Amino acid sequence: MRIHTGGDASELYGGRFTGAVRLEMLQEAEADGRPDIARVSFADGACTFWHSHPGGQQLLVLSGTGRVGTVDGEVVLQPGDFVDAPADARHYNGAAAGTDCVLLAVTYGSTAWEDIAPC
């Protein structure tokens, strides 16, 4: 058993994000078909670039007000909201303007990034 406590090492991400984003990798996939699990903290209004995942992604809002965008539009998310993005679904996610947001992200496969910042 491994216990990952809050405040363990995290990385400040750039490049494929707008604004400040910290990612705490809670569990890296041990084998194909297994997910990466991360706690992702988005500062006020920060979000990812458009992207997709070959095996899909699940997001759970832990705190703050989040957002997720798809080709059909953007949805505002509250703590406890759960997003299930199917395999290869093009999307972005992050914090709503004026608030921070923390998401639990369960990701299957390597992220396919686009060079498009939606926010």
HELIX and SHEET records of a PDB file:
SHEET    1   A 6 GLU A  11  TYR A  13  0                                        
SHEET    2   A 6 VAL A  21  GLN A  27 -1                                        
SHEET    3   A 6 ASP A  36  PHE A  42 -1                                        
SHEET    4   A 6 CYS A 101  THR A 107 -1                                        
SHEET    5   A 6 GLN A  57  GLY A  64 -1                                        
SHEET    6   A 6 PHE A  82  ALA A  85 -1                                        
SHEET    1   B 2 PHE A  17  THR A  18  0                                        
SHEET    2   B 2 CYS A  47  THR A  48 -1                                        
SHEET    1   C 2 HIS A  51  SER A  52  0                                        
SHEET    2   C 2 ALA A 112  TRP A 113 -1                                        
SHEET    1   D 3 GLY A  73  LEU A  77  0                                        
SHEET    2   D 3 GLY A  66  THR A  70 -1                                        
SHEET    3   D 3 HIS A  91  ALA A  95 -1                                        
END                                                                             
